[in-house]
Amino acid sequence: MTAAQTWSTEALPEKVRFGAWAEKMRALHMDWDLSTSLEDSYAARIRHRKTRQVQVADVHCAAFAGQYSPSPGTPVVVGIQLQLSGRLTCTYGDDQFIIEPGDLFVWDSIRGGTFDSTGQQRQVSLLIPATFVPQAIASTLGESRPLAAHPGAGLLSIAADQLRGLAREMDRLSDEAINRTVSSLLDLLDTAVVPLQGTASGERAALLSRIQEYILEHLGDRRMSVSSVAAAHGVSVRTLHLVFSESGTSAARWTRQQRLERCRRELADATGSTTVTDVAFRWGFSDTAHFSRAFKQEFGVPPTAVMPKRGQR
């Protein structure tokens, strides 16, 4: 089990505090060029924890600004950040937006950008390899907009609470518990940000969201079918097909993708005693050969290719 670490400027001479802070942030996040108008009296503290898959950080600091340009060979990672206090003004290309307390923001290491902040800052963030991020979340990266996650925002509010709780409890969780919590958080965000296409009404969009939540809760049930899902929501099979088609997919395809995604994440964190069949059957597949073909078709590699090599854990 890796340990959470705490770093602070408190014991440092005032003249070197911001420089040390900037160096720490570059080491933990990415190669940002940081600046502040408070360089002679800067105060900052960070708690962070890193597992083989993810990094979680809880940052308290004074206002600062930064700019970032990706360089060749930069690892492709995705950040999920919850703003808890202070304000950020971010610019990515021609897009400029403001992140307020209660907003979630998803960013990646591929695009360059700038930010400026006002007020005392507190941010909780995750850094995750891009390959672990579901497509629906990845699709928000080009939209350059914060996601309001205040109370009353439904799944986004639940996701924000989960991220806050993860930061609070990072000292007491095992690496496996952190990875599984992040996986659950990604599931919530994936469902919350699925883009609805076409001309679906608000009522059908809400129905689709409820159906997807139900399917996610029953992914391990091999008896689940289009008919049983429709019956559980008091709608016809035709209506169920309609609401999924308006989002650009089908119920069966979406369910299969969700199952494959859960399998991929679990296989990537598997222990030596875990088999491909164990994972496939746990997530609703009933035939190992069929699962392996579907997995390779979806991800381009067989299931065994994503499992940790011996000695990595």
C-alpha positions in Angstrom: 0.0 0.0 0.0 1.4 3.4 -1.0 1.2 6.1 1.6 -0.4 9.6 1.3 2.1 12.4 1.5 1.8 16.0 2.7 3.9 18.9 1.5 3.7 22.5 2.7 5.5 25.8 2.3 5.1 26.5 6.0 8.7 25.7 7.1 10.4 27.2 4.1 11.9 30.7 3.9 9.4 33.1 2.4 11.6 34.0 -0.5 11.7 30.5 -1.8 8.2 29.3 -1.1 6.6 29.9 -4.4 9.5 28.5 -6.4 9.4 25.4 -4.3 5.6 25.1 -4.7 5.9 25.5 -8.5 8.5 22.8 -8.7 6.3 20.5 -6.6 3.3 21.1 -8.8 5.3 20.4 -11.9 6.6 17.1 -10.5 3.1 16.0 -9.5 1.0 17.3 -12.4 2.6 18.5 -15.6 5.2 21.0 -16.8 3.2 24.1 -16.1 4.9 27.5 -16.1 3.5 29.1 -12.9 3.6 32.6 -11.5 2.0 34.7 -8.7 1.8 38.3 -7.5 2.3 36.9 -3.9 5.7 35.5 -4.4 7.2 37.0 -1.2 4.5 35.6 1.1 3.1 32.5 -0.7 1.4 29.8 1.3 0.4 26.4 0.0 -0.2 22.8 1.1 -0.9 19.6 -0.8 -1.9 16.1 0.3 -1.5 13.5 -2.4 -1.5 9.7 -3.0 -0.5 7.7 -6.0 -1.4 4.2 -6.9 -0.3 2.2 -10.0 -3.3 3.6 -11.8 -4.3 7.0 -10.5 -3.1 10.0 -8.5 -5.4 11.9 -6.1 -4.5 15.3 -4.7 -6.0 17.8 -2.3 -4.6 21.3 -2.9 -4.8 24.4 -0.6 -3.0 27.5 -2.0 -3.0 31.2 -2.6 -3.9 32.6 -6.0 -1.6 31.8 -8.9 -1.5 31.6 -12.7 -0.1 29.2 -15.2 0.4 28.3 -18.8 1.1 24.9 -20.4 2.3 23.7 -23.8 2.5 20.0 -24.4 5.9 18.6 -25.6 6.6 15.5 -27.6 6.6 12.4 -25.5 4.3 13.9 -22.8 2.3 11.0 -21.2 -1.4 11.2 -22.2 -3.3 11.7 -19.0 -6.7 13.0 -18.1 -7.4 15.2 -15.1 -10.7 15.5 -13.2 -10.8 18.5 -11.0 -13.3 19.7 -8.4 -13.1 23.4 -7.5 -14.0 23.8 -3.8 -13.0 27.5 -3.2 -11.7 30.4 -5.3 -12.2 31.0 -9.0 -10.3 30.0 -12.1 -10.4 31.7 -15.5 -9.2 29.2 -18.1 -8.3 29.6 -21.8 -7.9 26.7 -24.2 -7.5 27.9 -27.8 -10.3 30.3 -28.6 -12.4 29.1 -25.6 -12.4 30.9 -22.3 -14.5 30.0 -19.3 -14.7 30.4 -15.5 -14.6 27.6 -13.0 -16.5 28.4 -9.8 -16.7 26.5 -6.5 -18.8 23.4 -7.0 -17.7 23.0 -10.7 -16.1 19.9 -12.1 -13.6 20.2 -15.0 -12.1 17.5 -17.2 -8.8 18.3 -19.0 -6.0 16.4 -20.6 -2.3 16.7 -21.3 -2.7 17.0 -25.0 -4.0 20.5 -25.2 -2.1 23.6 -24.1 -3.8 26.4 -22.2 -3.6 29.1 -19.6 -5.3 29.8 -16.3 -5.5 32.6 -13.7 -7.0 32.4 -10.3 -8.6 34.7 -7.7 -9.1 34.1 -4.0 -7.9 31.3 -1.8 -7.8 28.1 -3.8 -8.8 24.6 -2.8 -9.0 21.9 -5.5 -9.4 18.2 -5.4 -8.1 16.4 -8.5 -7.5 13.0 -10.1 -4.9 12.2 -12.7 -5.7 9.1 -14.7 -4.1 7.5 -17.8 -6.3 8.4 -20.8 -6.8 4.7 -21.6 -8.8 4.3 -18.4 -11.3 7.1 -19.2 -14.6 6.1 -20.8 -15.5 7.6 -24.2 -18.3 9.8 -22.9 -16.0 11.5 -20.5 -13.3 11.8 -23.1 -15.8 13.5 -25.5 -16.1 16.5 -23.1 -12.4 17.3 -23.5 -12.9 19.2 -26.7 -15.9 21.2 -25.3 -13.9 23.3 -22.8 -16.6 23.8 -20.3 -17.0 23.2 -16.6 -19.7 20.8 -15.3 -21.9 22.2 -12.5 -21.8 19.7 -9.7 -23.6 21.6 -6.9 -26.3 20.0 -4.8 -29.3 19.3 -7.0 -27.2 18.5 -10.1 -28.0 14.8 -9.9 -25.2 12.4 -10.8 -22.7 15.2 -11.1 -23.3 16.2 -7.5 -22.9 12.6 -6.4 -19.7 12.3 -8.4 -18.4 15.5 -6.7 -19.2 14.1 -3.2 -17.4 10.9 -4.1 -14.3 12.8 -5.2 -14.4 14.9 -2.0 -14.7 11.8 0.1 -11.8 10.1 -1.7 -9.6 13.0 -1.0 -10.6 13.1 2.7 -10.1 9.3 3.2 -7.0 8.8 1.0 -4.8 8.1 4.1 -7.0 5.2 5.2 -7.7 3.4 1.9 -5.8 0.6 0.3 -4.5 1.1 -3.3 -7.2 -1.3 -4.5 -9.9 0.6 -2.7 -8.7 3.8 -4.3 -8.7 2.3 -7.7 -12.2 0.9 -7.3 -13.5 4.2 -5.9 -12.1 5.9 -9.0 -13.7 3.3 -11.2 -17.0 3.9 -9.6 -16.5 7.7 -10.0 -15.8 7.2 -13.7 -19.0 5.2 -14.0 -21.0 8.1 -12.5 -19.4 10.7 -14.7 -19.7 8.5 -17.8 -23.5 8.2 -17.3 -23.8 11.9 -16.4 -22.1 13.3 -19.4 -23.4 10.9 -22.2 -24.2 13.3 -25.0 -27.7 12.9 -26.4 -27.9 13.3 -30.1 -30.8 14.0 -32.5 -34.1 15.5 -31.3 -34.8 13.6 -28.1 -37.3 15.4 -25.9 -36.4 16.2 -22.3 -38.8 13.4 -21.2 -37.0 10.8 -23.3 -33.6 12.1 -22.3 -34.6 11.7 -18.6 -35.9 8.2 -19.4 -32.6 7.2 -21.0 -30.7 8.4 -18.0 -32.9 6.3 -15.7 -32.5 3.3 -17.9 -28.7 3.6 -18.1 -28.5 3.9 -14.3 -30.6 0.7 -14.0 -28.4 -1.1 -16.5 -25.2 -0.1 -14.6 -26.6 -1.4 -11.4 -27.4 -4.8 -13.0 -24.4 -5.3 -15.2 -23.4 -8.5 -13.4 -26.8 -10.1 -14.0 -26.6 -12.4 -17.0 -30.4 -12.6 -17.0 -30.8 -8.9 -17.8 -32.3 -8.4 -21.3 -33.8 -5.6 -23.3 -37.2 -6.9 -22.4 -36.5 -7.1 -18.7 -35.1 -3.6 -18.7 -38.1 -2.2 -20.6 -40.5 -3.9 -18.2 -38.7 -2.5 -15.1 -39.3 1.0 -16.5 -42.9 0.4 -17.6 -42.1 1.1 -21.3 -42.3 -1.0 -24.5 -39.2 -2.6 -26.0 -39.8 -0.2 -29.0 -39.6 2.8 -26.8 -36.4 1.6 -25.2 -34.9 1.1 -28.6 -36.0 4.6 -29.6 -34.4 6.4 -26.7 -31.1 4.6 -27.2 -31.1 5.2 -31.0 -31.5 9.0 -30.4 -28.2 8.9 -28.5 -26.5 7.2 -31.4 -26.3 3.6 -30.1 -28.4 0.7 -29.1 -29.3 -0.8 -25.7 -27.4 -4.0 -26.4 -24.3 -2.2 -27.7 -24.3 0.3 -24.8 -24.6 -2.5 -22.3 -21.9 -4.6 -23.9 -19.6 -1.6 -24.0 -20.2 -0.9 -20.3 -19.5 -4.5 -19.4 -16.3 -4.6 -21.4 -15.2 -1.3 -19.9 -15.7 -2.7 -16.3 -13.8 -5.9 -17.3 -10.9 -3.9 -18.7 -10.5 -1.9 -15.6 -10.7 -4.9 -13.3 -8.3 -6.9 -15.5 -5.8 -4.0 -15.4 -5.8 -4.2 -11.6 -6.1 -8.0 -11.3 -4.2 -10.0 -8.7 -2.3 -13.2 -9.6 -5.1 -15.5 -8.8 -7.7 -13.6 -10.9 -8.5 -15.2 -14.3 -10.1 -13.7 -17.4 -13.1 -16.0 -16.9 -13.6 -14.8 -13.3 -13.8 -11.2 -14.5 -15.9 -11.9 -17.6 -18.5 -13.9 -15.6 -18.6 -11.3 -12.8 -19.7 -8.7 -15.3 -22.4 -10.6 -17.1 -20.7 -12.6 -19.8 -21.4 -16.3 -19.9 -18.9 -17.5 -22.5 -15.1 -16.9 -22.2 -14.4 -17.3 -25.9 -17.2 -14.9 -26.9 -15.9 -12.4 -24.3 -12.3 -12.6 -25.5 -13.4 -11.9 -29.1 -15.6 -9.0 -28.0 -12.8 -7.6 -25.9 -10.3 -7.7 -28.7 -12.8 -6.1 -31.1 -13.5 -3.3 -28.6 -9.9 -2.5 -27.4 -7.6 -4.0 -30.1 -5.9 -6.4 -27.7 -6.8 -9.7 -26.0 -7.9 -9.5 -22.3 -4.6 -11.0 -21.0 -2.7 -8.1 -22.6 -4.1 -5.6 -20.1 -3.4 -7.7 -17.0 -0.4 -6.7 -14.8 2.8 -8.6 -15.6 4.1 -10.9 -12.8 5.9 -8.8 -10.2 4.3 -5.5 -11.1 1.9 -5.6 -8.1 
